[in-house]
Amino acid sequence: MARTIYHITPRRTEDGLEWAVKRQGAERAAVVLPNKADAIEAAKDILENYELSQLIIHDKSNIIQTEYTYGKDPKKYIG
């Protein structure tokens, strides 16, 4: 089973930053929110629907800050 991966990335606007929650490989964000904490919570809600998933959170410079893996990773656990 393939892992479903979502990224939380910043988007610059005239008013500052917005935070996009986007599935890896998708053209459009699933949701865009005004603050990072809300984006993280929204992503966690989305990822609850997948047996194996990963959340990659970027900082305001778009550098990976944190990664979380949910579910039993078949690459780590054999048997």
Biopython code that builds the backbone (N, CA, C, O; Angstrom):
import numpy as np
from Bio.PDB.StructureBuilder import StructureBuilder

atoms = [
    (1, "MET", "N", (0.838, -1.181, 0.000)),
    (1, "MET", "CA", (0.000, 0.000, 0.000)),
    (1, "MET", "C", (0.887, 1.249, 0.000)),
    (1, "MET", "O", (1.838, 1.348, 0.776)),
    (2, "ALA", "N", (0.572, 2.167, -0.851)),
    (2, "ALA", "CA", (1.346, 3.406, -0.951)),
    (2, "ALA", "C", (0.934, 4.381, 0.148)),
    (2, "ALA", "O", (-0.218, 4.406, 0.581)),
    (3, "ARG", "N", (1.872, 5.156, 0.572)),
    (3, "ARG", "CA", (1.643, 6.160, 1.609)),
    (3, "ARG", "C", (1.049, 7.408, 0.963)),
    (3, "ARG", "O", (1.529, 7.852, -0.080)),
    (4, "THR", "N", (0.013, 7.977, 1.571)),
    (4, "THR", "CA", (-0.572, 9.232, 1.131)),
    (4, "THR", "C", (0.176, 10.365, 1.824)),
    (4, "THR", "O", (0.272, 10.388, 3.051)),
    (5, "ILE", "N", (0.699, 11.295, 1.051)),
    (5, "ILE", "CA", (1.539, 12.363, 1.603)),
    (5, "ILE", "C", (0.882, 13.721, 1.367)),
    (5, "ILE", "O", (0.479, 14.053, 0.253)),
    (6, "TYR", "N", (0.788, 14.490, 2.442)),
    (6, "TYR", "CA", (0.312, 15.873, 2.371)),
    (6, "TYR", "C", (1.408, 16.805, 2.873)),
    (6, "TYR", "O", (2.173, 16.464, 3.775)),
    (7, "HIS", "N", (1.464, 17.995, 2.264)),
    (7, "HIS", "CA", (2.421, 19.027, 2.664)),
    (7, "HIS", "C", (1.650, 20.242, 3.163)),
    (7, "HIS", "O", (0.576, 20.564, 2.655)),
    (8, "ILE", "N", (2.208, 20.901, 4.152)),
    (8, "ILE", "CA", (1.722, 22.209, 4.588)),
    (8, "ILE", "C", (2.804, 23.206, 4.198)),
    (8, "ILE", "O", (3.930, 23.150, 4.692)),
    (9, "THR", "N", (2.437, 24.125, 3.298)),
    (9, "THR", "CA", (3.416, 25.075, 2.774)),
    (9, "THR", "C", (2.887, 26.505, 2.866)),
    (9, "THR", "O", (1.678, 26.733, 2.842)),
    (10, "PRO", "N", (3.808, 27.465, 2.973)),
    (10, "PRO", "CA", (3.389, 28.869, 3.042)),
    (10, "PRO", "C", (3.071, 29.420, 1.662)),
    (10, "PRO", "O", (3.629, 28.983, 0.655)),
    (11, "ARG", "N", (2.175, 30.373, 1.636)),
    (11, "ARG", "CA", (1.861, 31.121, 0.413)),
    (11, "ARG", "C", (1.895, 32.595, 0.776)),
    (11, "ARG", "O", (1.206, 33.035, 1.697)),
    (12, "ARG", "N", (2.682, 33.336, 0.064)),
    (12, "ARG", "CA", (2.769, 34.777, 0.320)),
    (12, "ARG", "C", (1.586, 35.496, -0.326)),
    (12, "ARG", "O", (1.228, 35.231, -1.474)),
    (13, "THR", "N", (0.995, 36.404, 0.434)),
    (13, "THR", "CA", (-0.109, 37.226, -0.063)),
    (13, "THR", "C", (0.214, 38.679, 0.243)),
    (13, "THR", "O", (1.223, 38.975, 0.883)),
    (14, "GLU", "N", (-0.623, 39.562, -0.204)),
    (14, "GLU", "CA", (-0.433, 40.988, 0.097)),
    (14, "GLU", "C", (-0.541, 41.254, 1.595)),
    (14, "GLU", "O", (0.069, 42.192, 2.108)),
    (15, "ASP", "N", (-1.310, 40.437, 2.290)),
    (15, "ASP", "CA", (-1.529, 40.610, 3.725)),
    (15, "ASP", "C", (-0.572, 39.815, 4.603)),
    (15, "ASP", "O", (-0.662, 39.888, 5.828)),
    (16, "GLY", "N", (0.351, 39.050, 3.999)),
    (16, "GLY", "CA", (1.272, 38.233, 4.799)),
    (16, "GLY", "C", (1.363, 36.822, 4.253)),
    (16, "GLY", "O", (1.630, 36.614, 3.070)),
    (17, "LEU", "N", (1.136, 35.844, 5.141)),
    (17, "LEU", "CA", (1.229, 34.439, 4.755)),
    (17, "LEU", "C", (-0.106, 33.725, 4.943)),
    (17, "LEU", "O", (-0.873, 34.022, 5.858)),
    (18, "GLU", "N", (-0.353, 32.777, 4.049)),
    (18, "GLU", "CA", (-1.420, 31.800, 4.212)),
    (18, "GLU", "C", (-0.733, 30.442, 4.213)),
    (18, "GLU", "O", (0.418, 30.326, 3.793)),
    (19, "TRP", "N", (-1.433, 29.417, 4.683)),
    (19, "TRP", "CA", (-0.859, 28.076, 4.755)),
    (19, "TRP", "C", (-1.730, 27.116, 3.968)),
    (19, "TRP", "O", (-2.919, 26.964, 4.246)),
    (20, "ALA", "N", (-1.119, 26.463, 2.973)),
    (20, "ALA", "CA", (-1.825, 25.540, 2.101)),
    (20, "ALA", "C", (-1.598, 24.102, 2.557)),
    (20, "ALA", "O", (-0.482, 23.716, 2.902)),
    (21, "VAL", "N", (-2.668, 23.322, 2.552)),
    (21, "VAL", "CA", (-2.601, 21.879, 2.813)),
    (21, "VAL", "C", (-2.833, 21.214, 1.461)),
    (21, "VAL", "O", (-3.922, 21.300, 0.893)),
    (22, "LYS", "N", (-1.797, 20.551, 0.955)),
    (22, "LYS", "CA", (-1.856, 20.027, -0.404)),
    (22, "LYS", "C", (-1.355, 18.592, -0.459)),
    (22, "LYS", "O", (-0.307, 18.273, 0.103)),
    (23, "ARG", "N", (-2.095, 17.734, -1.131)),
    (23, "ARG", "CA", (-1.660, 16.349, -1.341)),
    (23, "ARG", "C", (-0.509, 16.351, -2.342)),
    (23, "ARG", "O", (-0.553, 17.057, -3.350)),
    (24, "GLN", "N", (0.501, 15.573, -2.063)),
    (24, "GLN", "CA", (1.659, 15.510, -2.950)),
    (24, "GLN", "C", (1.204, 15.063, -4.337)),
    (24, "GLN", "O", (0.510, 14.056, -4.478)),
    (25, "GLY", "N", (1.599, 15.817, -5.353)),
    (25, "GLY", "CA", (1.242, 15.513, -6.730)),
    (25, "GLY", "C", (-0.024, 16.202, -7.210)),
    (25, "GLY", "O", (-0.303, 16.209, -8.409)),
    (26, "ALA", "N", (-0.794, 16.781, -6.298)),
    (26, "ALA", "CA", (-2.026, 17.471, -6.676)),
    (26, "ALA", "C", (-1.705, 18.854, -7.233)),
    (26, "ALA", "O", (-0.692, 19.458, -6.881)),
    (27, "GLU", "N", (-2.576, 19.341, -8.099)),
    (27, "GLU", "CA", (-2.386, 20.673, -8.660)),
    (27, "GLU", "C", (-2.887, 21.774, -7.728)),
    (27, "GLU", "O", (-2.334, 22.874, -7.701)),
    (28, "ARG", "N", (-3.933, 21.471, -6.968)),
    (28, "ARG", "CA", (-4.545, 22.481, -6.102)),
    (28, "ARG", "C", (-4.505, 22.030, -4.656)),
    (28, "ARG", "O", (-4.488, 20.836, -4.357)),
    (29, "ALA", "N", (-4.490, 22.997, -3.776)),
    (29, "ALA", "CA", (-4.510, 22.707, -2.341)),
    (29, "ALA", "C", (-5.902, 22.214, -1.934)),
    (29, "ALA", "O", (-6.913, 22.633, -2.497)),
    (30, "ALA", "N", (-5.931, 21.322, -0.955)),
    (30, "ALA", "CA", (-7.197, 20.853, -0.406)),
    (30, "ALA", "C", (-7.858, 21.962, 0.392)),
    (30, "ALA", "O", (-9.080, 22.107, 0.385)),
    (31, "VAL", "N", (-7.030, 22.748, 1.085)),
    (31, "VAL", "CA", (-7.524, 23.856, 1.896)),
    (31, "VAL", "C", (-6.390, 24.858, 2.084)),
    (31, "VAL", "O", (-5.219, 24.483, 2.136)),
    (32, "VAL", "N", (-6.752, 26.143, 2.187)),
    (32, "VAL", "CA", (-5.793, 27.212, 2.481)),
    (32, "VAL", "C", (-6.339, 27.981, 3.677)),
    (32, "VAL", "O", (-7.488, 28.422, 3.679)),
    (33, "LEU", "N", (-5.488, 28.134, 4.702)),
    (33, "LEU", "CA", (-5.926, 28.763, 5.951)),
    (33, "LEU", "C", (-4.988, 29.898, 6.336)),
    (33, "LEU", "O", (-3.833, 29.916, 5.913)),
    (34, "PRO", "N", (-5.475, 30.849, 7.140)),
    (34, "PRO", "CA", (-4.663, 32.013, 7.486)),
    (34, "PRO", "C", (-3.549, 31.759, 8.496)),
    (34, "PRO", "O", (-2.630, 32.571, 8.604)),
    (35, "ASN", "N", (-3.607, 30.642, 9.249)),
    (35, "ASN", "CA", (-2.507, 30.390, 10.181)),
    (35, "ASN", "C", (-2.089, 28.925, 10.150)),
    (35, "ASN", "O", (-2.868, 28.040, 9.794)),
    (36, "LYS", "N", (-0.851, 28.702, 10.529)),
    (36, "LYS", "CA", (-0.225, 27.386, 10.427)),
    (36, "LYS", "C", (-0.874, 26.353, 11.350)),
    (36, "LYS", "O", (-1.056, 25.203, 10.952)),
    (37, "ALA", "N", (-1.217, 26.741, 12.548)),
    (37, "ALA", "CA", (-1.821, 25.811, 13.507)),
    (37, "ALA", "C", (-3.131, 25.242, 12.970)),
    (37, "ALA", "O", (-3.393, 24.047, 13.108)),
    (38, "ASP", "N", (-3.951, 26.091, 12.362)),
    (38, "ASP", "CA", (-5.210, 25.623, 11.781)),
    (38, "ASP", "C", (-4.952, 24.694, 10.598)),
    (38, "ASP", "O", (-5.678, 23.719, 10.406)),
    (39, "ALA", "N", (-3.928, 24.990, 9.811)),
    (39, "ALA", "CA", (-3.572, 24.137, 8.671)),
    (39, "ALA", "C", (-3.133, 22.753, 9.152)),
    (39, "ALA", "O", (-3.486, 21.743, 8.543)),
    (40, "ILE", "N", (-2.375, 22.707, 10.225)),
    (40, "ILE", "CA", (-1.928, 21.417, 10.779)),
    (40, "ILE", "C", (-3.127, 20.602, 11.249)),
    (40, "ILE", "O", (-3.208, 19.407, 10.965)),
    (41, "GLU", "N", (-4.048, 21.222, 11.955)),
    (41, "GLU", "CA", (-5.240, 20.516, 12.429)),
    (41, "GLU", "C", (-6.090, 20.026, 11.259)),
    (41, "GLU", "O", (-6.605, 18.909, 11.296)),
    (42, "ALA", "N", (-6.241, 20.848, 10.224)),
    (42, "ALA", "CA", (-7.016, 20.441, 9.047)),
    (42, "ALA", "C", (-6.356, 19.255, 8.353)),
    (42, "ALA", "O", (-7.040, 18.327, 7.922)),
    (43, "ALA", "N", (-5.032, 19.281, 8.245)),
    (43, "ALA", "CA", (-4.310, 18.180, 7.610)),
    (43, "ALA", "C", (-4.469, 16.891, 8.408)),
    (43, "ALA", "O", (-4.666, 15.823, 7.828)),
    (44, "LYS", "N", (-4.386, 16.983, 9.719)),
    (44, "LYS", "CA", (-4.561, 15.792, 10.559)),
    (44, "LYS", "C", (-5.954, 15.202, 10.376)),
    (44, "LYS", "O", (-6.110, 13.981, 10.341)),
    (45, "ASP", "N", (-6.961, 16.054, 10.260)),
    (45, "ASP", "CA", (-8.325, 15.572, 10.018)),
    (45, "ASP", "C", (-8.417, 14.845, 8.675)),
    (45, "ASP", "O", (-9.077, 13.811, 8.575)),
    (46, "ILE", "N", (-7.766, 15.375, 7.655)),
    (46, "ILE", "CA", (-7.759, 14.747, 6.336)),
    (46, "ILE", "C", (-7.059, 13.396, 6.397)),
    (46, "ILE", "O", (-7.546, 12.414, 5.837)),
    (47, "LEU", "N", (-5.924, 13.347, 7.071)),
    (47, "LEU", "CA", (-5.105, 12.139, 7.100)),
    (47, "LEU", "C", (-5.733, 11.004, 7.911)),
    (47, "LEU", "O", (-5.322, 9.852, 7.766)),
    (48, "GLU", "N", (-6.705, 11.298, 8.750)),
    (48, "GLU", "CA", (-7.408, 10.251, 9.491)),
    (48, "GLU", "C", (-8.114, 9.276, 8.565)),
    (48, "GLU", "O", (-8.416, 8.150, 8.959)),
    (49, "ASN", "N", (-8.380, 9.706, 7.326)),
    (49, "ASN", "CA", (-9.101, 8.872, 6.359)),
    (49, "ASN", "C", (-8.207, 7.863, 5.646)),
    (49, "ASN", "O", (-8.699, 7.056, 4.857)),
    (50, "TYR", "N", (-6.906, 7.895, 5.910)),
    (50, "TYR", "CA", (-5.961, 7.018, 5.221)),
    (50, "TYR", "C", (-5.300, 6.068, 6.208)),
    (50, "TYR", "O", (-4.963, 6.457, 7.326)),
    (51, "GLU", "N", (-5.117, 4.830, 5.791)),
    (51, "GLU", "CA", (-4.494, 3.828, 6.648)),
    (51, "GLU", "C", (-3.013, 4.129, 6.868)),
    (51, "GLU", "O", (-2.492, 3.939, 7.967)),
    (52, "LEU", "N", (-2.344, 4.596, 5.827)),
    (52, "LEU", "CA", (-0.922, 4.918, 5.898)),
    (52, "LEU", "C", (-0.711, 6.287, 5.269)),
    (52, "LEU", "O", (-1.006, 6.480, 4.089)),
    (53, "SER", "N", (-0.206, 7.235, 6.043)),
    (53, "SER", "CA", (-0.064, 8.597, 5.536)),
    (53, "SER", "C", (1.124, 9.306, 6.174)),
    (53, "SER", "O", (1.694, 8.849, 7.165)),
    (54, "GLN", "N", (1.476, 10.430, 5.574)),
    (54, "GLN", "CA", (2.581, 11.236, 6.076)),
    (54, "GLN", "C", (2.222, 12.709, 5.922)),
    (54, "GLN", "O", (1.620, 13.114, 4.927)),
    (55, "LEU", "N", (2.598, 13.499, 6.915)),
    (55, "LEU", "CA", (2.401, 14.941, 6.893)),
    (55, "LEU", "C", (3.762, 15.597, 6.956)),
    (55, "LEU", "O", (4.541, 15.344, 7.874)),
    (56, "ILE", "N", (4.049, 16.442, 5.976)),
    (56, "ILE", "CA", (5.320, 17.164, 5.921)),
    (56, "ILE", "C", (5.006, 18.649, 6.087)),
    (56, "ILE", "O", (4.303, 19.245, 5.271)),
    (57, "ILE", "N", (5.535, 19.224, 7.147)),
    (57, "ILE", "CA", (5.267, 20.620, 7.486)),
    (57, "ILE", "C", (6.492, 21.460, 7.150)),
    (57, "ILE", "O", (7.600, 21.167, 7.598)),
    (58, "HIS", "N", (6.282, 22.500, 6.363)),
    (58, "HIS", "CA", (7.345, 23.408, 5.963)),
    (58, "HIS", "C", (7.302, 24.665, 6.837)),
    (58, "HIS", "O", (6.251, 25.016, 7.373)),
    (59, "ASP", "N", (8.440, 25.334, 6.978)),
    (59, "ASP", "CA", (8.453, 26.605, 7.709)),
    (59, "ASP", "C", (8.152, 27.747, 6.744)),
    (59, "ASP", "O", (7.884, 27.507, 5.567)),
    (60, "LYS", "N", (8.192, 28.981, 7.232)),
    (60, "LYS", "CA", (7.816, 30.113, 6.382)),
    (60, "LYS", "C", (8.798, 30.363, 5.242)),
    (60, "LYS", "O", (8.487, 31.113, 4.317)),
    (61, "SER", "N", (9.980, 29.746, 5.291)),
    (61, "SER", "CA", (10.943, 29.821, 4.190)),
    (61, "SER", "C", (10.781, 28.641, 3.230)),
    (61, "SER", "O", (11.566, 28.488, 2.295)),
    (62, "ASN", "N", (9.774, 27.817, 3.458)),
    (62, "ASN", "CA", (9.443, 26.636, 2.673)),
    (62, "ASN", "C", (10.458, 25.502, 2.821)),
    (62, "ASN", "O", (10.570, 24.651, 1.938)),
    (63, "ILE", "N", (11.188, 25.487, 3.922)),
    (63, "ILE", "CA", (12.119, 24.406, 4.247)),
    (63, "ILE", "C", (11.381, 23.429, 5.153)),
    (63, "ILE", "O", (10.630, 23.845, 6.035)),
    (64, "ILE", "N", (11.592, 22.125, 4.939)),
    (64, "ILE", "CA", (10.911, 21.131, 5.758)),
    (64, "ILE", "C", (11.303, 21.308, 7.220)),
    (64, "ILE", "O", (12.483, 21.305, 7.572)),
    (65, "GLN", "N", (10.292, 21.461, 8.054)),
    (65, "GLN", "CA", (10.475, 21.689, 9.483)),
    (65, "GLN", "C", (10.255, 20.404, 10.270)),
    (65, "GLN", "O", (11.050, 20.067, 11.148)),
    (66, "THR", "N", (9.168, 19.681, 9.956)),
    (66, "THR", "CA", (8.784, 18.491, 10.704)),
    (66, "THR", "C", (8.075, 17.518, 9.773)),
    (66, "THR", "O", (7.431, 17.918, 8.803)),
    (67, "GLU", "N", (8.205, 16.229, 10.086)),
    (67, "GLU", "CA", (7.476, 15.201, 9.353)),
    (67, "GLU", "C", (6.822, 14.260, 10.355)),
    (67, "GLU", "O", (7.416, 13.916, 11.377)),
    (68, "TYR", "N", (5.602, 13.850, 10.055)),
    (68, "TYR", "CA", (4.892, 12.873, 10.872)),
    (68, "TYR", "C", (4.391, 11.757, 9.966)),
    (68, "TYR", "O", (3.864, 12.020, 8.885)),
    (69, "THR", "N", (4.551, 10.519, 10.401)),
    (69, "THR", "CA", (4.037, 9.371, 9.677)),
    (69, "THR", "C", (2.956, 8.724, 10.537)),
    (69, "THR", "O", (3.136, 8.518, 11.737)),
    (70, "TYR", "N", (1.831, 8.408, 9.897)),
    (70, "TYR", "CA", (0.696, 7.799, 10.586)),
    (70, "TYR", "C", (0.434, 6.424, 9.999)),
    (70, "TYR", "O", (0.524, 6.234, 8.786)),
    (71, "GLY", "N", (0.113, 5.473, 10.847)),
    (71, "GLY", "CA", (-0.175, 4.124, 10.408)),
    (71, "GLY", "C", (1.056, 3.245, 10.478)),
    (71, "GLY", "O", (2.141, 3.695, 10.847)),
    (72, "LYS", "N", (0.874, 1.994, 10.121)),
    (72, "LYS", "CA", (1.953, 1.021, 10.177)),
    (72, "LYS", "C", (2.718, 1.037, 8.856)),
    (72, "LYS", "O", (2.198, 0.591, 7.834)),
    (73, "ASP", "N", (3.917, 1.535, 8.872)),
    (73, "ASP", "CA", (4.747, 1.663, 7.674)),
    (73, "ASP", "C", (5.248, 0.289, 7.240)),
    (73, "ASP", "O", (6.010, -0.336, 7.978)),
    (74, "PRO", "N", (4.846, -0.200, 6.067)),
    (74, "PRO", "CA", (5.255, -1.539, 5.640)),
    (74, "PRO", "C", (6.759, -1.675, 5.401)),
    (74, "PRO", "O", (7.271, -2.794, 5.383)),
    (75, "LYS", "N", (7.471, -0.580, 5.220)),
    (75, "LYS", "CA", (8.911, -0.643, 5.019)),
    (75, "LYS", "C", (9.641, -0.906, 6.334)),
    (75, "LYS", "O", (10.736, -1.469, 6.332)),
    (76, "LYS", "N", (9.048, -0.508, 7.446)),
    (76, "LYS", "CA", (9.669, -0.693, 8.762)),
    (76, "LYS", "C", (9.275, -2.010, 9.411)),
    (76, "LYS", "O", (10.100, -2.682, 10.031)),
    (77, "TYR", "N", (8.001, -2.371, 9.262)),
    (77, "TYR", "CA", (7.464, -3.495, 9.996)),
    (77, "TYR", "C", (7.115, -4.639, 9.047)),
    (77, "TYR", "O", (6.134, -4.560, 8.307)),
    (78, "ILE", "N", (7.886, -5.660, 9.068)),
    (78, "ILE", "CA", (7.633, -6.817, 8.210)),
    (78, "ILE", "C", (7.035, -7.916, 9.083)),
    (78, "ILE", "O", (7.572, -8.241, 10.142)),
    (79, "GLY", "N", (5.927, -8.481, 8.635)),
    (79, "GLY", "CA", (5.328, -9.593, 9.360)),
    (79, "GLY", "C", (4.071, -9.311, 9.990)),
    (79, "GLY", "O", (3.488, -10.190, 10.626)),
]
sb = StructureBuilder()
sb.init_structure("model")
sb.init_model(0)
sb.init_chain("A")
sb.init_seg("    ")
for serial, (resi, resn, name, xyz) in enumerate(atoms, 1):
    if name == "N":
        sb.init_residue(resn, " ", resi, " ")
    sb.init_atom(name, np.array(xyz, "f"), 0.0, 1.0, " ", f" {name:<3s}", serial, name[0])
structure = sb.get_structure()
